[in-house]
Amino acid sequence: MSLGDGTRCVHGGLVPAAPGGPVPPQPVMASQFHLSDDPAADFYGRAGNPTWRALETAIGDLDGGSCVVYPSGMAAVSSLLRVLLKPGDTVVLPSDGYYLGRSYVNEYMSGLVVREVPTTAEWTAETVAGARLVLLETPSNPGLDVCDIAAITRLAHAAGALVAVDNTTATPLGQRPLELGADIALASDTKALAGHSDVLLGHITTAEQDLAARLRSERTVSGAVPGPFEVWLAHRGLGTLDLRLARQAENAAALHEVLRQHPAVRSVRWPGSPLDPAHEVASRQMRRFGGVLTFELASAEAVAGFLAASRFVSSATSFGGLHSSADRRARWGDAVPEGLLRLSCGCEDTRDLVADVLTALGRL
Ligand SMILES: *Cc1c(COP(=O)(O)O)cnc(C)c1O
């Protein structure tokens, strides 16, 4: 019998029980290790340590592959691009995905042919022709648009391209890109996976053992490595991911319902709703939906008024944490309307959050 999400989150990456040993994972902060003739033994903190392996085991088990952790989501994205791409290669990037992926490629990697494609494009053989790597982001951040991972992967593989999916918004409980055929799943675990808004972290998972080994080696050599304390914090957060996502999705469903009927609100998006244009594809490939929704108010001023009037929704960027927060994405230069707000539902009681949001909207 396969284990449920909650059990896998709680027990993933635990060390075998030993009398007198700790029950939860404990951070190993050492940079030095006693040397050994066993080539698999730890020897220096930049190359590996038990704390990384514990979280990599837990996430790798959920994602269905070999996981490599990084000090941030962007460290994971940039490492993948450095390892897979060389000058002359073509890379397909989401034009509406997390903006720093495009920035990194355009500012810091030279000689690539960059094809920016909207998540909801009509994907054809032409879209992926000649590509070495196709990076998808679904649901996309911030628009929450969805693309068909399995269908695009078939096109990409026929063209000889690898497919990587930025799975940040979904988390490994919401979506398993490798099971849908993709070669690589990556994420910013700063968001829902760690879930407490107090740590930056990222990861890449792949079932290709050679690629996983190259990523590990590049991490060691480049030196962009996560601190064990941060990795331990993320592992501690992962334990409650199933519970947090359940409450966050409940809150998002309730807010979607009241927001879509509110006169001050337009264009509410949450792929979990059967009314959402992304729902059909999303429900085919996603296992569950998270707590992030977007909607539009009349202007930047209306957003500022809403956020000032809300008691529980902090004005803060990032998403997926315990505390509800919201971010007006146009302030960061995303190509979205001035009044578009990405709201990340926290783990407050649904009743309290809905009442607070309605009160704040009522003051507009
Ligand atoms: C936040 C985010 C990133 C970057 O992650 P950091 O941990 O902030 O470096 C990458 N992709 C998506 C979809 C994100 O939301």
PDBQT file of the ligand as one rigid body, heavy atoms in Angstrom, charges set to zero:
ROOT
HETATM    1  C1  LIG A 401      10.328  32.605  -5.883  1.00  0.00    +0.000 C 
HETATM    2  C2  LIG A 401      10.434  31.845  -7.150  1.00  0.00    +0.000 A 
HETATM    3  C3  LIG A 401      11.677  31.516  -7.688  1.00  0.00    +0.000 A 
HETATM    4  C4  LIG A 401      12.978  31.992  -7.054  1.00  0.00    +0.000 C 
HETATM    5  O1  LIG A 401      13.162  31.407  -5.808  1.00  0.00    +0.000 OA
HETATM    6  P1  LIG A 401      14.067  32.063  -4.641  1.00  0.00    +0.000 P 
HETATM    7  O2  LIG A 401      13.996  31.031  -3.572  1.00  0.00    +0.000 OA
HETATM    8  O3  LIG A 401      13.412  33.361  -4.288  1.00  0.00    +0.000 OA
HETATM    9  O4  LIG A 401      15.425  32.267  -5.204  1.00  0.00    +0.000 OA
HETATM   10  C5  LIG A 401      11.715  30.751  -8.850  1.00  0.00    +0.000 A 
HETATM   11  N1  LIG A 401      10.586  30.350  -9.457  1.00  0.00    +0.000 NA
HETATM   12  C6  LIG A 401       9.360  30.655  -8.974  1.00  0.00    +0.000 A 
HETATM   13  C7  LIG A 401       8.156  30.181  -9.698  1.00  0.00    +0.000 C 
HETATM   14  C8  LIG A 401       9.250  31.416  -7.816  1.00  0.00    +0.000 A 
HETATM   15  O5  LIG A 401       8.051  31.723  -7.352  1.00  0.00    +0.000 OA
ENDROOT
TORSDOF 0
